[in-house]
Amino acid sequence: MSSIQVGIVMGSDSDLPIMEKCAEALTEFGVSYEMVVSSAHRHPEKTARYARGAADAGLKVIIAAAGGAAHLPGVIASMTLLPVIGVPIAIEPLQGVDSLYSIVQMPKGIPVATVTINGAYNAGLLAVEMLAMENEELKEKLNSYRQRLAAQVEKKDKSLREKMKSIRNLEQGEKE
């Protein structure tokens, strides 16, 4: 059995610049992954083999990205019991709205968790959260990550307050 936990499947290699953000999130948390190009329309047999064999290969989560009709996440979800996260990819002429609707409008019984258009980083993070349900080390890493996010907000808030205080002091000085 493989030690790879997350499968990242793209409809085309043109999706790679977006999906590298997914890999970045998984790497940040030490989660192993593989990347595969497969197409629900141009190579349905490969897509079916991948989806049906994913659990036996040791995968725990699949992240699938596609643009346009964006059937890849739904097709994969229909062929595996693993959780599938869909990433709509922005392409012309609708800038990903078509992809978003395609992925998010799954029929009852075949869910696909869906992130925002080009939201690959959040897809990776969502996969980490799913894996953390049974992994204390990942839970701790996620907690630290959230604490860092909160600290960044506090730092930005402090900077803004100092800037506003300076502006008020300047305005007071002009009135006198």
C-alpha positions as CSV (number, residue, x, y, z in Angstrom):
1,M,0.0,0.0,0.0
2,S,1.2,3.5,-0.9
3,S,2.0,6.2,1.6
4,I,0.4,8.8,-0.7
5,Q,-2.7,10.2,1.1
6,V,-4.1,12.7,-1.5
7,G,-4.6,12.4,-5.2
8,I,-4.6,15.6,-7.2
9,V,-6.3,15.1,-10.5
10,M,-6.3,17.7,-13.3
11,G,-8.3,17.7,-16.5
12,S,-5.3,19.2,-18.3
13,D,-1.7,20.1,-17.6
14,S,-2.8,23.7,-18.2
15,D,-4.4,23.5,-14.7
16,L,-1.0,22.9,-13.1
17,P,-0.2,26.6,-12.3
18,I,-3.4,26.7,-10.2
19,M,-3.0,23.2,-8.7
20,E,0.5,23.9,-7.6
21,K,-1.1,25.9,-4.8
22,C,-2.9,22.8,-3.7
23,A,0.4,21.0,-3.5
24,E,1.9,23.9,-1.6
25,A,-0.8,23.6,1.1
26,L,-0.3,19.8,1.4
27,T,3.5,20.2,1.5
28,E,3.2,22.8,4.2
29,F,1.5,20.3,6.5
30,G,3.6,17.3,5.4
31,V,0.8,15.5,3.6
32,S,1.9,13.2,0.8
33,Y,0.3,13.6,-2.6
34,E,0.4,12.6,-6.2
35,M,-0.6,14.6,-9.3
36,V,-2.2,13.1,-12.3
37,V,-3.7,14.4,-15.6
38,S,-6.8,12.6,-16.5
39,S,-9.9,13.8,-18.4
40,A,-13.5,12.8,-17.9
41,H,-14.1,13.4,-21.6
42,R,-10.9,12.8,-23.4
43,H,-9.8,9.7,-21.5
44,P,-12.7,8.4,-19.4
45,E,-11.2,4.9,-19.0
46,K,-8.1,6.3,-17.3
47,T,-10.3,8.5,-15.1
48,A,-12.5,5.4,-14.1
49,R,-9.4,3.3,-13.3
50,Y,-7.9,6.0,-11.2
51,A,-11.2,6.7,-9.2
52,R,-12.0,3.0,-8.7
53,G,-8.5,2.1,-7.6
54,A,-7.8,5.2,-5.4
55,A,-8.9,3.7,-2.1
56,D,-7.0,0.4,-2.7
57,A,-3.9,2.5,-3.6
58,G,-4.1,4.0,-0.1
59,L,-5.5,7.4,-1.0
60,K,-7.7,9.1,1.6
61,V,-8.9,12.1,-0.3
62,I,-9.1,13.1,-4.0
63,I,-8.9,16.7,-5.2
64,A,-10.1,17.1,-8.8
65,A,-9.8,20.2,-10.9
66,A,-11.3,21.1,-14.2
67,G,-12.5,24.1,-16.2
68,G,-15.4,24.5,-18.6
69,A,-17.9,21.7,-18.2
70,A,-15.8,20.5,-15.3
71,H,-17.2,17.0,-15.0
72,L,-14.0,15.5,-13.7
73,P,-14.8,15.9,-9.9
74,G,-18.3,14.6,-10.3
75,V,-17.3,11.6,-12.4
76,I,-14.6,10.7,-9.9
77,A,-17.0,11.1,-7.0
78,S,-19.4,8.7,-8.7
79,M,-16.8,6.0,-8.8
80,T,-15.2,6.1,-5.3
81,L,-16.3,6.3,-1.7
82,L,-13.4,8.6,-0.9
83,P,-14.2,12.3,-0.3
84,V,-13.7,14.4,-3.4
85,I,-12.9,18.1,-3.4
86,G,-13.6,19.9,-6.6
87,V,-11.6,22.9,-7.8
88,P,-13.3,24.9,-10.5
89,I,-10.7,26.4,-12.9
90,A,-11.3,29.8,-14.6
91,I,-11.2,29.6,-18.3
92,E,-12.7,31.8,-21.1
93,P,-15.3,33.1,-21.7
94,L,-17.1,32.7,-18.3
95,Q,-14.0,32.9,-16.0
96,G,-14.8,29.8,-14.1
97,V,-18.5,30.4,-13.3
98,D,-19.4,27.6,-15.6
99,S,-16.9,25.3,-13.8
100,L,-18.2,26.3,-10.4
101,Y,-21.8,25.6,-11.3
102,S,-20.9,22.3,-12.9
103,I,-19.0,21.1,-9.8
104,V,-21.3,22.5,-7.1
105,Q,-24.6,21.3,-8.8
106,M,-24.0,17.6,-8.1
107,P,-27.1,15.4,-7.9
108,K,-28.3,14.1,-4.6
109,G,-26.3,11.1,-3.4
110,I,-22.9,12.0,-5.1
111,P,-21.5,15.0,-3.2
112,V,-18.4,16.9,-4.2
113,A,-17.0,19.4,-1.7
114,T,-16.4,22.5,-3.8
115,V,-14.0,25.4,-3.2
116,T,-13.9,28.8,-4.9
117,I,-12.8,29.3,-8.5
118,N,-9.1,28.6,-8.6
119,G,-9.2,27.9,-4.9
120,A,-6.6,25.2,-5.0
121,Y,-4.8,26.2,-1.8
122,N,-8.1,25.9,0.2
123,A,-8.7,22.5,-1.5
124,G,-5.4,21.3,-0.1
125,L,-6.2,22.8,3.3
126,L,-9.6,21.1,3.3
127,A,-8.0,17.8,2.5
128,V,-5.6,18.4,5.5
129,E,-8.6,19.1,7.7
130,M,-10.2,15.8,6.6
131,L,-7.1,13.8,7.3
132,A,-6.7,15.6,10.7
133,M,-9.9,14.0,11.9
134,E,-7.8,10.8,12.5
135,N,-4.4,12.3,12.9
136,E,-3.4,14.2,16.1
137,E,-0.2,15.6,14.6
138,L,-2.1,17.2,11.7
139,K,-4.6,18.6,14.2
140,E,-1.8,20.3,16.1
141,K,-0.3,21.7,12.9
142,L,-3.7,23.0,11.9
143,N,-4.1,24.6,15.3
144,S,-0.7,26.3,15.0
145,Y,-1.6,27.5,11.4
146,R,-4.9,29.0,12.7
147,Q,-3.0,30.7,15.5
148,R,-0.5,32.2,13.0
149,L,-3.5,33.5,10.9
150,A,-5.0,35.1,14.0
151,A,-1.6,36.7,15.0
152,Q,-1.4,38.1,11.4
153,V,-4.8,39.7,11.8
154,E,-3.8,41.2,15.2
155,K,-0.6,42.6,13.7
156,K,-2.5,44.2,10.9
157,D,-5.1,45.6,13.3
158,K,-2.4,47.1,15.5
159,S,-0.8,48.7,12.5
160,L,-4.1,50.1,11.3
161,R,-4.9,51.5,14.7
162,E,-1.5,53.2,14.9
163,K,-2.0,54.7,11.5
164,M,-5.5,55.9,12.4
165,K,-4.1,57.4,15.7
166,S,-1.4,59.3,13.7
167,I,-4.0,60.6,11.2
168,R,-6.2,61.8,14.1
169,N,-3.3,63.5,15.8
170,L,-2.4,65.2,12.5
171,E,-6.0,66.3,12.0
172,Q,-6.0,67.7,15.6
173,G,-2.8,69.6,15.0
174,E,-4.3,71.2,11.8
175,K,-7.4,72.3,13.8
176,E,-5.3,74.1,16.4
